[in-house]
Amino acid sequence: MRRRRRCAVLVLAIAASGLFACTSRQPLPDDGFVGAPGGRIAFRVIGGGDGVPVLLIHGGPGATSCSYVSTVDGISSSRAVVVYDQLGSGNSDRMRDMARDATLSRFVGEVAAIRQQLGLEEVHLVGHSWGATVALEYLLTASPTGVRSVSFVGPLLSTPRWIADANALVGQLPEDAQVAIRAAKASGRYDTPEFEAANEVFEKHFGSRAPRQSFPACESMPIRFNSQLYEYMWGPSEFVSTGTLRDYDRLEQLRELKLPTLFLVGQYDEVRVETAREFQARVPGSILRVIPDAAHGIQRDQPEAFNEAIVEFIEGAERR
């Protein structure tokens, strides 16, 4: 009965704004907006059921939630999955002042606003890449209640560690790509054709191994990805960080997590398996899953295995 009421609360909270939840709607636009610091946040609710809802936080910064709409069917078959576009990207409002709004604490405020306005009293958090940064910071700084578990998917938890992994992965690229990357780093020029080609090679090896034509159409829409936000907070590429996150590091705080925790990475992830093992060792009782034949975009490369891993983990957390 308690689980049934959770979904009812979610339905009523959204219905009060003239929106509809606990079902999947195609195509976009999203199901609606919530008010958050800096502007309106577009959200979408996929699936439904009696299980505690999942709040999924996408990567970036500057990316969107669109790739998850068609890749969380296994999770959403038993519970609502709430996805949203962070401020400045996708269907959410643009950022009026990047210096004011492109801060980690403000992105954390989005999570609190969504939970409050959608009535997500209990929730499982899933954070992918930069989304894991937001999820971790929310847990460490907001002291939230009602979070039943957290899944860190290909997580950015330490920029120095991310760059160390990236440097090791660059060393596995063809020699011409490595030469182009070294030249760009030495000159500070990341707009050359040679660097762009090397960046593409890196993406195909470690970003996503699924063919580009299989990506959701929304990912190719220019309005959806905010490259200025990405460069402001991160940098010119996945393996070069020059933005505001360049010194981010929460490794020492991982031991503070006291809830069921999953680390999920792909075999060829930008977060190397060795690094994920170290993350797991820092969180007592946490679980590590490695998805074969997947890179950083696990949900695109191996969607069935991605769903199975998340479902198995959160169902186990609910049985505790």
C-alpha positions in Angstrom: 0.0 0.0 0.0 2.8 2.4 0.8 4.4 1.9 -2.6 1.1 2.4 -4.4 0.7 5.7 -2.6 4.1 6.9 -3.8 3.0 6.7 -7.4 -0.3 8.3 -6.5 1.5 11.2 -4.8 3.6 11.7 -8.0 0.5 11.7 -10.2 -1.3 14.2 -8.0 1.7 16.5 -7.7 2.1 16.7 -11.5 -1.7 16.7 -12.2 -1.9 19.8 -10.0 0.1 21.6 -12.7 -2.0 20.2 -15.5 0.6 17.6 -16.4 0.5 13.8 -16.7 2.9 11.3 -15.2 3.5 7.6 -14.6 3.2 6.9 -18.3 5.4 7.3 -21.4 4.5 9.9 -24.0 6.0 10.2 -27.5 7.2 12.3 -29.0 8.8 15.2 -27.2 8.1 17.9 -25.9 8.7 16.9 -22.3 5.9 16.5 -19.7 6.4 19.9 -18.2 8.5 22.2 -16.2 9.4 22.8 -12.5 10.8 26.0 -11.1 14.4 25.9 -10.0 17.1 28.3 -9.2 17.9 30.3 -12.4 14.8 29.2 -14.5 12.4 26.5 -15.5 13.6 22.9 -15.7 12.0 20.6 -18.3 11.2 17.1 -17.0 9.7 13.9 -18.4 8.3 10.9 -16.5 8.7 7.5 -18.1 6.8 4.4 -17.1 5.3 3.7 -13.7 4.5 1.1 -11.2 4.6 0.4 -7.5 8.4 0.8 -7.0 10.1 3.8 -5.5 10.7 6.3 -8.4 14.1 6.8 -10.0 15.4 10.3 -10.5 18.0 10.2 -13.3 20.6 13.0 -13.6 22.2 13.3 -17.0 25.8 14.0 -17.9 27.5 17.0 -19.4 27.7 19.7 -18.3 25.6 21.0 -21.2 24.2 17.6 -22.3 20.5 16.5 -22.1 18.3 13.7 -20.9 17.1 12.7 -24.3 19.2 9.5 -24.8 17.5 8.0 -21.7 13.9 8.3 -22.9 14.3 5.2 -25.1 16.9 3.3 -23.0 15.3 2.9 -19.6 12.4 0.6 -20.5 13.6 -2.1 -18.1 13.7 0.3 -15.2 10.5 2.0 -16.0 8.5 -1.2 -16.3 8.1 -1.3 -12.5 8.6 2.3 -11.4 8.4 5.9 -12.6 11.7 7.2 -14.0 12.0 11.0 -13.9 14.5 12.5 -16.3 15.1 16.2 -16.8 17.2 18.7 -18.7 19.5 20.7 -16.6 19.3 24.5 -16.9 21.0 25.8 -20.0 20.4 22.7 -22.1 17.7 20.7 -23.9 14.2 22.0 -23.3 15.0 23.9 -20.1 15.5 27.6 -20.0 18.7 29.1 -21.2 21.2 30.5 -18.7 21.0 34.3 -18.4 24.3 34.6 -16.4 26.8 31.7 -16.6 29.0 33.1 -13.9 26.0 33.0 -11.5 24.2 29.9 -12.7 26.9 27.5 -13.9 27.8 26.4 -10.4 27.7 23.0 -8.8 25.6 24.2 -5.9 22.9 25.6 -8.2 22.7 22.3 -10.1 22.3 20.6 -6.7 19.4 23.0 -6.1 17.7 21.6 -9.2 17.5 18.1 -7.6 15.9 19.5 -4.5 13.4 21.6 -6.5 12.4 18.6 -8.6 11.9 16.3 -5.6 9.9 19.0 -3.7 7.6 20.0 -6.6 7.0 16.4 -7.9 6.4 15.0 -4.4 9.3 12.6 -4.6 9.4 11.8 -0.9 11.4 8.6 -1.6 13.6 8.2 -4.5 16.5 6.2 -6.0 19.2 8.5 -7.5 21.0 7.6 -10.8 23.7 10.0 -11.8 25.7 9.5 -15.1 29.1 11.0 -15.6 28.8 14.7 -14.5 25.3 13.7 -13.3 27.1 11.6 -10.7 28.9 14.7 -9.6 25.6 16.4 -9.0 24.2 13.4 -7.2 27.2 13.0 -4.9 27.3 16.7 -4.1 23.5 16.6 -3.3 24.1 13.7 -0.9 27.1 15.4 0.8 25.8 18.9 1.1 22.0 18.9 1.2 21.7 16.0 3.7 18.5 14.8 2.0 16.0 12.4 3.5 14.2 9.7 1.6 17.0 8.7 -0.8 16.9 4.9 -0.9 20.0 4.4 -3.0 22.4 6.0 -5.4 23.9 4.6 -8.7 27.0 6.3 -10.0 27.3 5.5 -13.7 30.7 6.3 -15.3 31.1 8.8 -12.5 33.1 12.1 -12.4 34.0 12.1 -8.7 37.5 13.6 -9.1 38.8 15.6 -12.0 42.5 14.7 -11.3 41.5 11.1 -11.4 39.4 11.5 -14.6 42.3 13.3 -16.4 44.7 10.5 -15.3 42.4 7.9 -16.7 42.0 10.0 -19.9 45.7 10.3 -20.4 46.0 6.5 -20.1 43.3 6.0 -22.6 44.8 8.6 -25.0 47.9 6.4 -24.9 45.9 3.6 -26.5 44.9 5.7 -29.5 46.6 5.5 -32.9 49.9 7.4 -33.0 48.5 10.2 -35.3 45.7 10.9 -32.9 48.2 11.0 -30.0 50.4 13.4 -31.9 47.5 15.7 -32.6 46.4 15.7 -29.0 49.9 16.5 -27.7 50.3 19.3 -30.2 46.9 20.9 -29.1 47.9 20.7 -25.5 51.3 22.3 -26.2 49.8 25.1 -28.2 46.5 25.6 -26.4 44.7 25.4 -29.8 41.8 22.9 -29.7 40.1 24.1 -32.9 42.4 22.5 -35.5 41.1 19.8 -37.9 43.7 17.4 -36.5 42.6 17.8 -32.9 38.9 17.5 -33.9 39.7 14.2 -35.7 41.6 12.9 -32.7 38.7 13.8 -30.4 36.4 11.9 -32.7 38.6 8.8 -32.5 38.7 9.0 -28.7 34.9 9.3 -28.6 34.4 6.2 -30.8 36.8 4.2 -28.6 35.7 5.3 -25.1 32.6 7.6 -25.4 30.1 5.3 -27.1 30.7 2.2 -29.3 27.2 2.2 -30.7 26.9 3.5 -34.3 26.1 7.2 -34.4 23.1 6.5 -36.6 21.5 4.6 -33.8 21.6 7.6 -31.4 18.2 9.2 -30.6 17.5 11.9 -33.2 17.2 14.5 -30.5 21.0 14.2 -29.8 21.8 15.7 -33.1 19.7 18.9 -32.6 22.0 21.9 -32.0 19.7 23.4 -29.4 20.0 20.4 -27.1 23.8 20.5 -26.4 25.2 23.6 -24.8 28.9 23.6 -25.8 29.5 27.0 -24.1 28.4 25.5 -20.8 30.5 22.4 -21.3 33.6 24.5 -22.1 33.0 26.9 -19.2 32.6 24.2 -16.6 34.8 21.4 -18.1 36.9 22.3 -21.1 37.5 21.7 -24.8 37.3 17.9 -24.7 36.8 14.9 -22.4 40.5 14.6 -21.8 41.3 18.3 -21.3 39.8 20.1 -18.3 40.3 23.9 -18.2 37.0 25.0 -16.7 35.5 25.6 -13.3 35.5 21.8 -12.5 39.3 21.4 -13.1 40.1 21.0 -9.4 37.0 19.1 -8.4 37.8 16.2 -6.1 35.6 14.3 -3.6 37.5 11.1 -3.2 38.1 11.6 0.5 34.4 12.2 1.1 33.2 9.0 -0.5 33.5 7.2 2.8 30.8 9.5 4.2 28.1 7.8 2.1 25.9 5.6 4.3 23.3 4.4 1.7 23.2 1.5 -0.8 25.7 2.5 -3.5 26.3 1.1 -7.0 29.3 2.0 -9.2 28.5 1.1 -12.8 31.0 1.4 -15.7 31.5 0.0 -19.1 34.4 -2.2 -20.1 35.8 0.6 -22.2 34.5 3.5 -20.1 36.3 6.8 -19.7 36.2 5.8 -16.0 38.6 2.9 -16.1 37.6 -0.3 -14.3 40.7 0.1 -12.0 39.4 3.5 -11.0 35.9 2.3 -10.4 37.3 -0.4 -8.1 39.1 2.2 -6.1 35.8 4.2 -5.8 34.0 1.1 -4.6 36.7 0.4 -2.0 36.1 3.8 -0.5 32.4 3.2 0.1 31.7 0.4 2.6 29.2 -2.1 1.3 29.0 -0.7 -2.2 28.8 -2.7 -5.4 30.7 -2.5 -8.6 29.3 -3.7 -11.9 31.2 -3.7 -15.2 29.2 -3.9 -18.5 31.0 -5.8 -21.2 31.4 -4.3 -24.6 30.3 -0.8 -23.4 32.0 2.5 -23.3 31.0 5.6 -21.3 27.6 5.8 -23.0 26.5 2.5 -21.4 22.8 3.2 -22.0 23.4 3.4 -25.7 26.0 0.7 -26.1 24.3 -2.0 -23.9 20.8 -0.8 -22.9 19.6 -4.2 -21.8 22.6 -4.8 -19.5 22.4 -1.2 -18.3 18.7 -1.7 -17.2 19.3 -5.1 -15.7 22.2 -3.8 -13.5 20.2 -0.8 -12.2 17.0 -2.9 -11.6 18.9 -5.6 -9.8 20.6 -3.1 -7.6 17.6 -1.0 -6.6 15.4 -4.0 -6.0 18.1 -5.3 -3.7 18.2 -1.9 -1.9 14.5 -2.0 -1.4 14.7 -5.5 0.2 17.1 -4.3 2.8 
